[in-house]
Amino acid sequence: MLFWVLGLLILCGFLWTRKGKLKIADITDKYIFITGCDSGFGNLAARTFDKKGFHVIAACLTESGSTALKAETSERLRTVLLDVTDPENVKRTAQWVKNQVGEKGLWGLINNAGVPGVLAPTDWLTLEDYREPIEVNLFGLISVTLNMLPLVKKAQGRVINVSSVGGRLAIVGGGYTPSKYAVEGFNDSLRRDMKAFGVHVSCIEPGLFKTNLADPVQATEKKLAIWKQLSPDIKQQYGEGYIEKSLDKLKGNKSYANTDLSPVVECMDHALTSVFPKTHYAAGKDAKIFWIPLSHMPAVLQDFLLLKQKAELANPKAV
């Protein structure tokens, strides 16, 4: 009996692995639209999918980003300047994309554009500090999706939303984590709503990667600027050396950051080309081994491990 059970498990494992490797027949007639292509994941994705033969439409925030990308890709790739927080810009871009794709529709929409915002303790921040990452990472993503969705439905294509392990665990204070938690919720509701239309919706949750988004210099500069505006009471509670101690903690964790961006693009590739795309993809060893498993653990364990990564306050009882 045990032998048959073991054999059945092995067969199921083989079929499950085989199922994940089945690919769509042709990609050379398919259009995909990617946001945030100036650098990082979006830039690598645009270059990778252009080489594979997709008709890539890459949205860049800056003219310099667009020019640099076009210099590295084929004549097939098209770029467009897009600020995802500008509703009129998004509408005009959607109409332009509609003219480009014609009756084929849009096979893939990859919502990749994002900003970290200010990453600092919650009691340092104002409502305005939360606004930018939520406007870009959440409302910008929703705006692009709603405007492009008719084209994706026409092609019975794919929507891929780039979230973060920060959408599973509140690793740091600021607007980034709330924006990514909300992206996860939007992704889940969209996936269920689109199922009847034959549209697959996937969410990618990258771990810590060395990109412009995670530039420690910029993050520190923003934190220092906020520190100068804090009240004397808060400065006394945290202590003058708090930022330096935080940086020391960060340096100890830098070795865990992924330098190779390709795992994220590989997840995008599977979500675009697999006959059976996954609903969620964890990208990066740290995401698979630590962050995602930790997100399923009891809150007391999460708090214990995450608080060990924070710098100690000088005098938290000072009021």
VOGU-558231 format. One record per residue: x, y, z of N, C-alpha, C in turn. Coordinates in pm, whole numbers, padded with zeros to 5 digits, always signed. Atoms other than C-alpha are relative to their C-alpha. Layout:
<pts>
XYZXYZXYZ/...
</pts>
This chain:
<pts>
+00083-00121+00000+00000+00000+00000+00086+00126+00000/-00090-00115-00010+00279+00239+00094+00070+00024-00133/-00067-00010+00129+00450+00164-00237-00089+00073-00101/+00093-00062+00094+00138+00265-00435-00022+00148+00032/+00016-00140-00040+00093+00585-00235+00122+00081-00042/-00123-00068+00038+00458+00676-00293+00006+00018-00152/+00002-00010+00146+00423+00601-00664-00096+00106-00050/+00099-00101+00038+00112+00816-00687+00052+00141+00026/-00056-00131-00033+00288+01108-00515+00107+00040-00102/-00105-00029+00099+00584+01081-00754-00063+00037-00134/+00069-00028+00126+00348+01073-01054-00064+00138+00003/+00063-00132-00014+00157+01378-00925+00105+00111-00008/-00109-00098+00005+00486+01565-00873+00052+00019-00140/-00049-00007+00139+00600+01481-01225-00099+00077-00088/+00102-00066+00081+00269+01591-01380-00009+00149+00033/+00006-00140-00041+00268+01914-01176+00118+00078-00059/-00118-00065+00057+00624+01997-01289-00016+00015-00151/+00021-00003+00145+00539+01908-01649-00101+00106-00040/+00105-00098+00027+00227+02125-01635+00057+00142-00002/-00058-00133-00009+00432+02430-01535+00093+00036-00115/-00094-00023+00110+00666+02385-01833-00068+00014-00136/+00072-00015+00127+00396+02392-02103-00008+00147-00038/-00006-00139+00045+00432+02710-02311-00104+00027-00108/+00090-00039+00108+00200+02904-02541+00072-00017-00133/-00057+00040+00129+00252+02829-02911+00084+00109-00066/-00069-00103+00078+00357+03165-03059+00001+00132+00076/-00009-00129-00069+00480+03493-02914+00032+00114-00095/-00046-00105+00092+00594+03681-03225-00110+00094-00045/+00111-00088+00038+00247+03824-03287-00067+00062+00122/+00061-00047-00124+00184+03923-02925+00064+00129+00050/-00044-00129-00053+00207+04271-02773-00003-00003+00152/-00001-00015-00146+00308+04343-02414+00036+00144+00035/-00022-00138-00047+00308+04674-02225+00060-00007+00140/-00073+00005-00128+00554+04728-01937+00020+00142+00052/-00026-00131-00060+00567+05025-01701+00131-00001+00079/-00122-00012-00080+00877+05154-01521+00123-00058-00068/-00108+00061+00078+01129+05070-01795+00129+00082-00005/-00124-00080-00001+01389+05340-01723+00118-00079+00053/-00109+00075-00065+01590+05102-01505-00059-00123+00068/+00045+00110-00085+01572+04793-01285-00073-00111-00072/+00073+00115+00053+01325+04511-01343-00064+00031-00135/+00071-00036+00123+01128+04695-01612+00094+00010-00119/-00097-00015+00107+01435+04780-01817+00050-00135-00048/-00047+00134+00036+01568+04423-01805-00111-00079-00068/+00112+00072+00060+01221+04286-01885-00021+00045-00144/+00020-00052+00136+01184+04512-02190+00105-00055-00095/-00108+00051+00084+01523+04406-02326-00011-00151-00022/+00011+00146+00009+01464+04038-02251-00113-00043-00092/+00115+00041+00080+01118+04015-02407+00010+00048-00144/-00028-00044+00137+01229+04215-02709+00084-00106-00072/-00085+00103+00059+01500+03954-02772-00077-00128-00028/+00079+00122+00018+01244+03676-02733-00094+00009-00120/+00087-00016+00116+01035+03822-03014-00134+00066+00025/+00124-00073-00028+00747+03996-02836+00004+00138-00063/+00011-00142+00034+00622+04331-02959-00010+00075+00133/-00006-00064-00131+00728+04527-02651-00031+00149-00012/+00026-00143-00015+00579+04865-02565+00045+00036+00141/-00064-00030-00128+00797+05006-02288-00031+00143+00044/+00032-00132-00054+00673+05295-02075+00113+00047+00090/-00108-00059-00080+00948+05518-01936-00048+00133+00058/+00036-00127-00062+00919+05815-01704+00078+00115-00062/-00088-00106+00050+01209+06009-01861+00039-00023-00145/-00047+00006+00138+01325+06090-02212+00134-00072-00009/-00132+00064+00001+01678+05980-02122-00013-00152+00015/+00023+00143-00016+01549+05641-02006-00051-00063-00127/+00054+00049+00126+01354+05598-02329+00108-00011-00106/-00107-00002+00100+01651+05693-02547+00101-00112+00024/-00098+00104-00033+01889+05458-02366-00055-00139-00030/+00061+00131+00025+01645+05166-02391-00009-00029-00149/+00012+00020+00144+01585+05217-02762+00136-00031-00064/-00135+00024+00054+01962+05216-02820+00045-00144+00021/-00042+00137-00034+01986+04864-02669-00094-00107-00053/+00101+00097+00042+01687+04701-02837-00025+00009-00150/+00029+00005+00144+01548+04616-03180-00096+00112-00039/+00092-00101+00051+01343+04845-03401-00145-00037+00029/+00135+00047-00032+01040+04637-03305-00053+00063+00128/+00041-00055-00130+01036+04779-02952-00043+00146-00014/+00050-00138-00003+00836+05098-02897+00006+00051+00144/+00001-00061-00133+00872+05337-02606-00103+00113+00003/+00094-00110-00020+00629+05589-02463+00030+00061+00137/-00021-00067-00128+00670+05849-02189-00130-00005+00080/+00121+00018-00082+00430+05779-01904+00027+00031+00146/+00006-00024-00144+00368+05921-01560-00128-00065+00048/+00119+00078-00037+00132+05667-01403-00092+00076+00096/+00084-00078-00091+00005+05931-01157-00079+00108-00072/+00071-00100+00080-00125+06153-01439-00112-00068-00077/+00112+00072+00064-00475+06028-01536-00013+00028-00149/+00012-00033+00141-00480+06214-01868+00112-00063-00082/-00114+00065+00065-00135+06085-01959-00029-00150-00018/+00032+00142+00006-00253+05731-01882-00106-00026-00108/+00107+00017+00100-00569+05771-02096+00055+00016-00141/-00057-00022+00133-00374+05911-02392+00089-00117-00040/-00089+00114+00027-00120+05629-02363-00081-00124-00035/+00085+00116+00028-00395+05365-02355-00057+00007-00141/+00053-00016+00135-00546+05509-02673+00108-00025-00104/-00113+00022+00091-00204+05511-02840+00033-00149-00010/-00027+00143+00000-00145+05150-02736-00109-00073-00079/+00111+00060+00075-00489+05058-02875+00024+00010-00150/-00030-00019+00142-00386+05202-03211+00115-00089-00045/-00116+00083+00033-00059+05006-03199-00037-00148-00013/+00027+00145-00004-00205+04664-03116-00113-00041-00094/+00110+00032+00091-00518+04685-03334-00091-00108+00055/+00096+00104-00038-00747+04384-03330+00062-00113+00082/-00066+00106-00078-00487+04160-03165-00018+00019+00149/+00009-00026-00142-00533+04330-02833+00136-00006+00067/-00123-00003-00078-00274+04334-02557+00014-00132+00076/-00019+00129-00065-00140+03995-02454+00048+00015+00144/-00056-00013-00135+00055+04116-02151+00005+00142+00050/-00016-00128-00070+00032+04408-01909+00084-00028+00124/-00088+00018-00116+00321+04422-01663+00008+00132+00075/-00001-00119-00086+00263+04679-01388+00123-00007+00091/-00128+00007-00070+00619+04734-01269+00041+00132+00065/-00043-00130-00051+00652+05109-01201-00023+00011+00150/+00014-00014-00145+00713+05188-00835+00106+00090+00058/-00096-00083-00075+00886+05415-00584-00003-00043+00146/-00001+00039-00142+00996+05348-00226-00063+00104+00092/+00042-00105-00092+00896+05685-00083+00098+00013+00115/-00085-00016-00118+01035+05774+00257-00013-00125+00088/-00001+00117-00087+01137+05471+00464+00054+00042+00136/-00037-00052-00132+01139+05582+00827-00105-00041+00102/+00099+00032-00103+00967+05521+01161-00129+00078-00019/+00131-00059+00026+00596+05597+01148-00019+00135+00067/+00024-00125-00071+00602+05872+01409+00091+00114-00047/-00078-00107+00064+00855+06067+01198-00077+00064-00115/+00057-00031+00130+00617+06096+00906-00128+00082+00008/+00126-00072+00016+00332+06314+00784-00082-00073-00106/+00086+00060+00102+00042+06222+00558+00061+00016-00138/-00061-00024+00131+00230+06374+00264+00111-00100-00030/-00106+00098+00022+00517+06131+00316-00056-00133-00052/+00064+00123+00046+00272+05846+00253-00057+00014-00141/+00076-00022+00122+00114+06005-00050+00071-00049-00127/-00069+00033+00126+00384+05957-00320+00002-00151-00029/-00001+00142+00033+00435+05579-00290-00138-00060-00022/+00135+00052+00020+00062+05519-00262-00056+00047-00134/+00046-00050+00130-00010+05740-00564+00062-00078-00115/-00070+00071+00109+00252+05563-00778-00028-00150+00005/+00001+00146-00010+00251+05206-00649-00140-00059-00003/+00137+00052-00007-00123+05169-00596-00093+00066-00102/+00095-00066+00090-00335+05431-00772+00052+00004-00143/-00057+00003+00134-00095+05448-01067-00019-00136-00064/+00019+00137+00049-00109+05070-01103-00146-00026-00036/+00142+00019+00027-00488+05069-01081-00042+00078-00124/+00035-00085+00114-00517+05356-01331+00043-00064-00132/-00050+00065+00122-00299+05180-01589-00081-00125-00030/+00074+00124+00019-00482+04851-01536-00139+00026-00056/+00138-00027+00044-00832+04997-01576-00003+00049-00145/-00002-00054+00136-00734+05178-01896+00045-00103-00103/-00051+00101+00093-00553+04881-02051-00084-00128-00001/+00072+00125-00017-00795+04611-01936-00085-00041-00121/+00075+00042+00119-01025+04620-02244+00089-00064-00107/-00093+00057+00099-00721+04548-02463+00048-00138+00042/-00043+00131-00051-00610+04260-02238-00114-00101-00014/+00116+00088+00014-00962+04114-02239-00020-00043-00145/+00013+00032+00143-00968+04130-02619+00094-00114-00039/-00101+00103+00033-00652+03915-02633-00011-00122+00091/+00005+00103-00104-00756+03697-02336+00143-00024+00052/-00142+00002-00034-00410+03781-02211+00030-00009+00148/-00053+00012-00136-00219+03827-01888+00021+00138+00062/-00036-00119-00080-00191+04095-01618+00098-00046+00107/-00103+00037-00097+00123+04080-01405+00029+00123+00086/-00022-00110-00093+00145+04303-01099+00123-00029+00086/-00121+00015-00080+00484+04352-00936-00026+00060+00138/+00018-00042-00138+00429+04369-00562+00136-00005+00069/-00125+00005-00077+00697+04293-00302-00024-00090+00121/+00016+00066-00130+00767+04089+00009-00052+00102+00101/+00056-00107-00083+00676+04427+00162-00151+00005-00007/+00145+00013+00004+00321+04341+00060-00049-00118+00082/+00032+00115-00086+00336+04037+00287+00042+00024+00145/-00052-00032-00133+00534+04177+00582+00032+00149+00007/-00033-00142-00020+00562+04531+00718+00143+00008+00053/-00141+00004-00037+00941+04542+00715+00049+00135+00050/-00047-00134-00035+00980+04920+00746-00118+00096-00005/+00105-00100-00001+00768+05226+00818+00000+00085-00127/+00012-00083+00120+00642+05457+00542-00112-00050-00088/+00111+00031+00088+00401+05443+00251+00022-00120-00090/-00029+00110+00092+00576+05166+00057-00077-00127+00038/+00066+00123-00044+00443+04877+00266-00152+00008-00014/+00145-00006+00021+00078+04997+00279-00039-00006-00147/+00032+00002+00143+00088+05052-00098+00008-00141-00056/-00018+00136+00053+00213+04698-00162-00102-00097+00061/+00108+00081-00057-00035+04541+00080-00128+00021-00081/+00120-00032+00078-00308+04718-00117+00009-00059-00140/-00019+00062+00132-00161+04596-00448-00037-00148+00006/+00034+00143-00016-00193+04239-00318-00152-00019+00001/+00146+00011-00005-00562+04297-00243-00064+00028-00135/+00052-00032+00134-00628+04461-00580+00027-00115-00096/-00038+00112+00087-00444+04177-00754-00095-00119+00018/+00085+00116-00027-00657+03910-00583-00142+00023-00053/+00136-00027+00048-00990+04079-00661-00002+00004-00153/-00008-00005+00146-00882+04146-01021+00010-00140-00059/-00016+00137+00050-00776+03783-01067-00134-00074-00006/+00129+00069-00004-01118+03656-00964-00100+00062-00097/+00092-00066+00091-01305+03917-01166+00029-00032-00146/-00040+00022+00138-01108+03842-01483-00005-00146-00044/-00004+00144+00033-01129+03462-01466-00102-00036-00107/+00106+00031+00097-01457+03452-01662+00035+00047-00141/-00038-00054+00130-01292+03650-01944+00122-00071-00060/-00118+00070+00050-01001+03409-01983+00129+00076+00020/-00119-00080-00030-00755+03665-01845+00065-00053+00127/-00074+00047-00117-00487+03532-01609+00068+00119+00068/-00062-00107-00078-00367+03764-01331+00099-00061+00098/-00106+00052-00088-00040+03700-01149+00063+00114+00079/-00067-00096-00088+00143+03874-00867+00143-00048+00027/-00139+00034-00027+00522+03880-00834+00044+00072+00127/-00042-00054-00129+00671+03931-00488+00152-00012+00014/-00145+00005-00011+01042+04014-00516+00047+00021+00143/-00065-00026-00128+01267+03998-00213+00081+00128-00009/-00086-00119+00001+01547+04249-00156+00096-00007-00118/-00086-00006+00118+01719+04344-00481+00071+00134-00006/-00078-00123+00016+01990+04600-00555-00040+00070-00128/+00046-00081+00112+01806+04841-00784-00001+00146+00044/+00010-00143-00034+01763+05219-00801-00109+00023+00105/+00108-00012-00098+01447+05165-00597+00051-00015+00143/-00054+00028-00134+01658+05041-00305+00134+00069+00022/-00125-00074-00014+01937+05299-00331+00016+00049+00144/-00014-00038-00141+02065+05335+00030+00039+00147+00019/-00040-00141-00010+02213+05680-00039-00122+00090-00003/+00122-00079+00009+01881+05826-00149-00089-00019+00122/+00083+00028-00117+01699+05655+00136+00051+00073+00123/-00060-00069-00115+01943+05800+00390-00019+00150-00010/+00019-00145+00018+01921+06150+00242-00142+00042+00036/+00140-00030-00034+01541+06143+00271-00022-00008+00150/+00017+00018-00144+01562+06017+00627+00065+00115+00077/-00068-00113-00065+01812+06288+00724-00080+00129-00013/+00080-00120+00022+01592+06558+00572-00119+00002+00096/+00112+00007-00094+01299+06438+00785+00047+00019+00143/-00055-00012-00135+01517+06411+01096+00014+00147+00040/-00020-00143-00029+01596+06783+01073-00130+00070+00036/+00129-00063-00024+01224+06863+01087-00072-00055+00124/+00068+00064-00113+01142+06642+01386+00000+00089+00124/+00009-00075-00126+01037+06782+01722+00111-00044+00094/-00103+00037-00098+01291+06786+02007-00034-00126+00079/+00041+00117-00076+01085+06524+02192+00032-00130-00074/-00025+00122+00077+01110+06268+01913+00150-00022-00017/-00146+00014+00012+01480+06340+01862+00061-00055+00129/-00049+00049-00129+01535+06279+02233-00032-00149+00016/+00041+00139-00013+01345+05951+02217+00089-00093-00084/-00077+00086+00092+01541+05814+01922+00151+00017+00018/-00143-00025-00020+01877+05975+01997+00067+00048-00127/-00068-00061+00115+02113+06172+01772+00069-00102-00090/-00073+00099+00080+02295+05858+01659-00089-00107-00061/+00092+00106+00045+01981+05667+01555+00019-00035-00147/-00012+00028+00144+02025+05706+01180+00129-00076-00030/-00129+00070+00021+02391+05599+01197-00010-00145+00044/+00017+00138-00048+02295+05293+01403-00088-00080-00096/+00085+00066+00098+02022+05213+01150+00080-00041-00123/-00084+00029+00116+02278+05232+00869+00092-00119+00027/-00086+00113-00036+02506+04993+01055-00078-00132-00008/+00085+00119+00010+02218+04746+01083-00025-00036-00146/+00027+00021+00142+02145+04793+00712+00121-00062-00069/-00122+00054+00060+02508+04723+00619+00014-00149+00029/-00008+00141-00035+02484+04392+00800-00094-00087-00083/+00097+00075+00080+02188+04294+00580+00023+00011-00150/-00019-00024+00143+02328+04414+00245+00043-00126-00074/-00046+00123+00065+02484+04074+00177-00116-00088-00042/+00115+00081+00034+02134+03929+00160-00074+00052-00124/+00068-00058+00116+02026+04161-00125+00045-00069-00128/-00028+00066+00128+02003+03996-00466+00057+00101-00099/-00060-00089+00100+02233+04153-00726-00045-00036-00142/+00046+00046+00131+02101+03948-01019-00151+00022-00009/+00142-00034+00013+01765+04088-01136-00078-00103-00081/+00066+00092+00091+01690+03799-01370-00108-00088+00063/+00109+00081-00056+01482+03590-01122-00137+00067-00010/+00128-00070+00012+01212+03859-01131-00052-00008-00143/+00040+00005+00141+01211+03868-01512-00038-00142-00040/+00038+00140+00026+01200+03486-01520-00142-00028+00048/+00138+00014-00048+00883+03503-01312-00097+00066-00098/+00083-00068+00100+00739+03757-01557-00015-00087-00125/-00001+00083+00119+00836+03527-01844-00095-00119+00015/+00089+00114-00023+00658+03228-01691-00146+00045+00002/+00137-00050-00008+00349+03436-01616-00054+00039-00138/+00040-00040+00136+00344+03557-01979-00016-00118-00094/-00011+00103+00104+00425+03237-02164-00048-00139+00043/+00045+00132-00044+00314+02942-01951-00148-00021-00032/+00141+00034+00020-00010+02767-02042-00074+00007+00132/+00059-00002-00134-00071+02745-01667+00082+00093+00091/-00077-00092-00085+00071+03063-01505-00041-00012+00146/+00030+00004-00143+00094+03078-01128-00074+00128+00042/+00066-00121-00052-00114+03319-00921+00099+00089+00073/-00101-00076-00074+00186+03423-00708+00139-00057-00028/-00140+00039+00021+00561+03418-00769+00086+00069+00105/-00101-00055-00091+00827+03464-00501+00132+00007-00077/-00122-00019+00080+01142+03607-00664+00116+00035+00091/-00117-00021-00085+01482+03584-00498+00006-00104+00111/-00016+00104-00103+01626+03332-00254-00052+00047+00135/+00044-00050-00130+01554+03557+00044-00152-00002+00012/+00147+00004-00002+01186+03581-00054-00050-00141+00024/+00046+00139-00008+01151+03204-00092+00035-00065+00133/-00050+00070-00118+01355+03100+00211-00040+00069+00131/+00022-00072-00125+01284+03376+00462-00130+00080+00003/+00108-00098-00013+01031+03652+00386-00139-00063-00014/+00133+00058+00022+00738+03454+00243-00035-00102+00109/+00032+00090-00112+00763+03169+00499-00030+00076+00130/+00022-00077-00122+00789+03429+00778-00139+00065+00000/+00131-00066+00008+00471+03597+00651-00114-00092+00045/+00102+00097-00043+00281+03278+00741+00014-00035+00150/-00026+00033-00140+00425+03261+01094-00083+00088+00095/+00071-00082-00099+00261+03392+01414+00062+00139+00013/-00046-00138-00011+00287+03768+01469+00111+00015+00102/-00102-00013-00105+00495+03718+01785+00138-00037-00055/-00127+00038+00060+00767+03544+01582+00045+00103-00103/-00032-00105+00097+00750+03803+01303+00059+00122+00072/-00047-00118-00075+00788+04085+01556+00139-00023+00058/-00129+00030-00063+01078+03916+01733+00113+00010-00103/-00108+00002+00101+01281+03863+01414+00019+00136-00067/-00011-00128+00069+01202+04197+01250+00051+00111+00093/-00047-00101-00094+01261+04402+01564+00150-00013+00028/-00143+00018-00018+01608+04251+01592+00080+00076-00107/-00067-00072+00108+01690+04433+01266-00006+00152+00019/+00014-00144-00022+01598+04773+01408+00102+00051+00103/-00094-00062-00094+01836+05010+01587-00071+00030+00132/+00056-00025-00133+01785+05060+01959-00019+00149+00023/+00027-00139-00030+01623+05384+02072+00078+00046+00123/-00079-00055-00111+01812+05614+02310-00082+00007+00128/+00081-00018-00121+01525+05694+02547-00149+00002-00039/+00140+00003+00047+01176+05576+02433-00100+00052+00103/+00093-00048-00103+01022+05686+02765+00000+00152+00014/-00005-00146-00007+01117+06050+02716-00120+00058-00076/+00119-00059+00062+00797+06246+02647+00000+00150+00023/
</pts>
